[in-house]
Amino acid sequence: MKTAAEYLESMQSLNPRIFLGGRQVKLMEDPTTLTVVRANARVYELAEEPQYQEVMTAVSPYTGERISRCLHIARSRDDLEKRAGMATLTSQMLGTCNYRCVGADTLNALAGITWEMDRDLGTDYHQRFVNHLKYLQENDLACSGGVTDPKGDRTKRPGQQEDPDVYVHVTEQRSDGIVVRGAKVSQSGAIGSHETIVIPTMGMRPGEEKFAVAFAVPNGAPGLTYISQYTPFTAERELMPDTKYLGNPLYGQRETCIMVFDNVFIPWEHVFMCGEVKYSGRLIARFAKTHRMNCGGACKVGFADLIIGATQQMAEYSGVQKAPHIVEKITDMIRISETSRACTVAAALKGREEPAGSGFFMPDDIFGNVAKLTVADGFWEIMKWAGDIGGGMAVTMPSELELENPETGEYVRKFMRAAAPAEVRLRLAKFIQNWCAGLHGAGTWHGAGSPQAQKMALYALTDLESKKKLARDLAGIKE
Ligand SMILES: Cc1cc2nc3c(=O)[nH]c(=O)nc-3n(C[C@H](O)[C@H](O)[C@H](O)COP(=O)(O)OP(=O)(O)OC[C@H]3O[C@@H](n4cnc5c(N)ncnc54)[C@H](O)[C@@H]3O)c2cc1C
């Protein structure tokens, strides 16, 4: 497995075409793109630490070697539970994305679908997939996951769009591979990954074959451009001479980008679906199943642990920790977070082999969807109480730099202290600001799919007929 140092070294030799804030930047030089690299390096480091080995690593049935769990295909309920555990752990340690998460879930969805296509259609996608997976595992490569297309006018199908490029599609099939055009949006950490694993954003229908495409693409392949998100946090990081004054100093925000595919060539050995529309819906459904448990649920439980910890700490710094309403609010935060944790554990423990006979395991849909939905609403609630207990200071605080200013330092020390000195209160308030007045609300809402998608899935998956029958039987109503 790669060490964190080896990962950092491997990033030096990449040269992705990245734009940020209207200018081209270098991955290993820009203060914002560096947060992605640092977060990824920390994930490699966690895998090296003996106390996290069970969660962060697994033994590959393909290579017989210990590998990163980010590249492992779940083969049991225990694997699913540990995968969810990894999502929580990395969130606790980073306070931002484990940028290898979406890649892990696209790989898990592809394992089963390629197996199924080969069984039904006599293709060789699974063998290609396994060959590539072994290469990823042997080299311990970081993979991001390219799922979300720009989608253009949401009322129109891909083929009806004015510009077909709003969905990634195949423009040419050659003897040696395919050429793809389009874009994937909101791509977490793609800039700092070795590869991106691309799958269709939704199920395609007959006539939409060119959009039913899945493949692996290396970072910086000719024709790829990464246009990074730009937020007030990016500007603040660019301005701040010392990162310790930022809310999440080392790892920053969840950094995403638009990944543009301008006629990118993909050799056949890296193509895992090309035109099989019938299987594209199942592919995205399996991805959603695993991603809602991991990113939708378990990851945000790790974030919630950080917010709850910061809020309790701030209550103590302010001297209000024993007030009954504070205890009640902290308890409410814990209830929401632990309910979400319970749903992710249930999704893993109720997981099953899918497709039957493949040996691959997927989490339970209903619990996975409920985990994401509980988090989507619950995260706003948790942030509400953190904002309440943190006080107005979380959004009105002066810069910590004032402490070093001879003209204002003493005033700030004097008026910002409470049951703890101004220094720690300011530092923690900035941390709370990072969550409550930042990008995480909308990010958590849409990450792993907008909640309406989970509600539709939950309604469709639930056996309402059997529930109706239970009610009719007990009420004494005959058919
Ligand atoms: C922080 C963050 C990280 C992310 N990381 C990744 C990543 O690494 N890889 C990746 O592939 N994706 C990633 N995503 C993308 C994420 O999966 C999408 O944001 C999500 O699926 C919603 O899609 P959208 O953003 O295009 O929203 P939209 O589709 O614009 O949704 C906006 C609203 O419109 C509604 N809507 C959409 N379509 C329809 C329709 N046809 N009919 C009726 N209502 C509709 C939605 O329910 C929602 O209410 C990330 C997103 C975030 C916020």
The ligand as an SDF file (V2000), in Angstrom:
LIG
                    3D

 53 58  0  0  0  0  0  0  0  0999 V2000
  -20.6760   18.8380   -1.5370 C   0  0  0  0  0  0  0  0  0  0  0  0
  -21.0670   17.9810   -2.6950 C   0  0  0  0  0  0  0  0  0  0  0  0
  -20.1990   16.9970   -3.1460 C   0  0  0  0  0  0  0  0  0  0  0  0
  -20.5420   16.2240   -4.2480 C   0  0  0  0  0  0  0  0  0  0  0  0
  -19.6470   15.2980   -4.7130 N   0  0  0  0  0  0  0  0  0  0  0  0
  -19.9510   14.6050   -5.8380 C   0  0  0  0  0  0  0  0  0  0  0  0
  -18.9940   13.7100   -6.4030 C   0  0  0  0  0  0  0  0  0  0  0  0
  -17.8930   13.5420   -5.8880 O   0  0  0  0  0  0  0  0  0  0  0  0
  -19.3200   13.0530   -7.5420 N   0  0  0  0  0  0  0  0  0  0  0  0
  -20.5130   13.2310   -8.1630 C   0  0  0  0  0  0  0  0  0  0  0  0
  -20.7340   12.6160   -9.2010 O   0  0  0  0  0  0  0  0  0  0  0  0
  -21.4340   14.0790   -7.6510 N   0  0  0  0  0  0  0  0  0  0  0  0
  -21.1810   14.7700   -6.5220 C   0  0  0  0  0  0  0  0  0  0  0  0
  -22.1010   15.6470   -6.0120 N   0  0  0  0  0  0  0  0  0  0  0  0
  -23.3240   15.8840   -6.7670 C   0  0  0  0  0  0  0  0  0  0  0  0
  -24.6190   15.4240   -6.1160 C   0  0  0  0  0  0  0  0  0  0  0  0
  -24.8080   14.0560   -6.3080 O   0  0  0  0  0  0  0  0  0  0  0  0
  -25.7290   16.2660   -6.7560 C   0  0  0  0  0  0  0  0  0  0  0  0
  -25.6060   17.5840   -6.2320 O   0  0  0  0  0  0  0  0  0  0  0  0
  -27.1160   15.7380   -6.5140 C   0  0  0  0  0  0  0  0  0  0  0  0
  -27.3080   14.5150   -7.1660 O   0  0  0  0  0  0  0  0  0  0  0  0
  -28.1690   16.7270   -7.0310 C   0  0  0  0  0  0  0  0  0  0  0  0
  -27.9650   17.0410   -8.3710 O   0  0  0  0  0  0  0  0  0  0  0  0
  -27.8390   18.5510   -8.7930 P   0  0  0  0  0  0  0  0  0  0  0  0
  -26.8280   19.2030   -7.9370 O   0  0  0  0  0  0  0  0  0  0  0  0
  -27.6340   18.5940  -10.2560 O   0  0  0  0  0  0  0  0  0  0  0  0
  -29.2270   19.1840   -8.3660 O   0  0  0  0  0  0  0  0  0  0  0  0
  -30.4790   19.4940   -9.2630 P   0  0  0  0  0  0  0  0  0  0  0  0
  -30.7350   18.3510  -10.1640 O   0  0  0  0  0  0  0  0  0  0  0  0
  -30.2950   20.8210   -9.8940 O   0  0  0  0  0  0  0  0  0  0  0  0
  -31.6090   19.5470   -8.1680 O   0  0  0  0  0  0  0  0  0  0  0  0
  -32.1640   20.7640   -7.6880 C   0  0  0  0  0  0  0  0  0  0  0  0
  -33.6300   20.5300   -7.3160 C   0  0  0  0  0  0  0  0  0  0  0  0
  -34.3680   20.1130   -8.4550 O   0  0  0  0  0  0  0  0  0  0  0  0
  -35.0420   18.8850   -8.2120 C   0  0  0  0  0  0  0  0  0  0  0  0
  -35.0600   18.1390   -9.4700 N   0  0  0  0  0  0  0  0  0  0  0  0
  -33.9790   17.7420  -10.1900 C   0  0  0  0  0  0  0  0  0  0  0  0
  -34.3880   17.1010  -11.3030 N   0  0  0  0  0  0  0  0  0  0  0  0
  -35.7330   17.0860  -11.2750 C   0  0  0  0  0  0  0  0  0  0  0  0
  -36.7400   16.5650  -12.1540 C   0  0  0  0  0  0  0  0  0  0  0  0
  -36.4220   15.9330  -13.2810 N   0  0  0  0  0  0  0  0  0  0  0  0
  -38.0260   16.7050  -11.7860 N   0  0  0  0  0  0  0  0  0  0  0  0
  -38.3660   17.3450  -10.6410 C   0  0  0  0  0  0  0  0  0  0  0  0
  -37.4570   17.8530   -9.7770 N   0  0  0  0  0  0  0  0  0  0  0  0
  -36.1630   17.7390  -10.1000 C   0  0  0  0  0  0  0  0  0  0  0  0
  -34.2300   18.2070   -7.0980 C   0  0  0  0  0  0  0  0  0  0  0  0
  -35.0030   17.2830   -6.3600 O   0  0  0  0  0  0  0  0  0  0  0  0
  -33.8230   19.4120   -6.2700 C   0  0  0  0  0  0  0  0  0  0  0  0
  -34.8700   19.7700   -5.4160 O   0  0  0  0  0  0  0  0  0  0  0  0
  -21.7890   16.4150   -4.8970 C   0  0  0  0  0  0  0  0  0  0  0  0
  -22.6650   17.3910   -4.4290 C   0  0  0  0  0  0  0  0  0  0  0  0
  -22.3260   18.1700   -3.3500 C   0  0  0  0  0  0  0  0  0  0  0  0
  -23.2970   19.2270   -2.8950 C   0  0  0  0  0  0  0  0  0  0  0  0
  1  2  1  0
  2  3  1  0
  2 52  2  0
  3  4  2  0
  4  5  1  0
  4 50  1  0
  5  6  2  0
  6  7  1  0
  6 13  1  0
  7  8  2  0
  7  9  1  0
  9 10  1  0
 10 11  2  0
 10 12  1  0
 12 13  2  0
 13 14  1  0
 14 15  1  0
 14 50  1  0
 15 16  1  0
 16 17  1  0
 16 18  1  0
 18 19  1  0
 18 20  1  0
 20 21  1  0
 20 22  1  0
 22 23  1  0
 23 24  1  0
 24 25  2  0
 24 26  1  0
 24 27  1  0
 27 28  1  0
 28 29  2  0
 28 30  1  0
 28 31  1  0
 31 32  1  0
 32 33  1  0
 33 34  1  0
 33 48  1  0
 34 35  1  0
 35 36  1  0
 35 46  1  0
 36 37  1  0
 36 45  1  0
 37 38  2  0
 38 39  1  0
 39 40  1  0
 39 45  2  0
 40 41  1  0
 40 42  2  0
 42 43  1  0
 43 44  2  0
 44 45  1  0
 46 47  1  0
 46 48  1  0
 48 49  1  0
 50 51  2  0
 51 52  1  0
 52 53  1  0
M  END
$$$$
